[in-house]
Each structure stands twice: as structure tokens, then as C-alpha cells.
Amino acid sequence: MIYPRHKFKAVKTENDGIKFSSKLESRWYSIIKDMQENGEILFFLRQVPFHLGGGVTYRADFMLFFTDGRVEVWEAKGYDTPEWVIKKKLVESLYPIKIKVVK
């Protein structure tokens, strides 16, 4: 399937029957699945919503639940937009999390 070009040249990709907004996000999905199979994490969630008020929602690419009890939010980003920087700061100020950007 051919998708229209993204403004940041991200290429939509399909992996395990799941559509991803970029090849980078798809690669991290594969890495995280391997982490789960190797017992590093118990499970993970995709596209986790964080409500910011005013009808604005930030969707994290991945939320990982590690075997040692840690929970991490990961965002696959090739390019930091001004909008992303603001949303990241807002999420981290409203919720007790730090977003890890994976490249």
C-alpha cells in the first residue's frame, strides 16, 4: 500500500499487521517485542493517551512495564517539532512521568 508523503519524510509502515506512522516507530516496536520475549519487560502498551485539557490529548508511542517495577514512556522521534516540545513539557508537568525520546 502506498501512503502520501509525510511533511518530515516519515514513511508509514506495517509490522505484525499494525500500521505505524514511521519506520522508526516500527523498528522500536520490534525492539520492544524482543525485550518482552527476553524477559526484560513484562508487557507494553502502544498509543497511550494523556489528556492535557482543552480537548488536547498526547498519545505516547509506548509505555513499558519492566520486571523490576519501573514504568517508562517512550516516544520514537526523528525530529523534534516546537509543538512536540510543548506537549512533552506539559505532559511531564501534569503527570509523574519522564518521556524518553528514542531515536
Secondary structure as UniProt FT lines:
FT   TURN            7..8
FT   STRAND          13..15
FT   TURN            16..17
FT   STRAND          18..20
FT   HELIX           23..37
FT   TURN            38..39
FT   STRAND          41..53
FT   TURN            54..55
FT   STRAND          56..66
FT   TURN            67..68
FT   STRAND          71..76
FT   HELIX           82..94
FT   STRAND          99..102
//
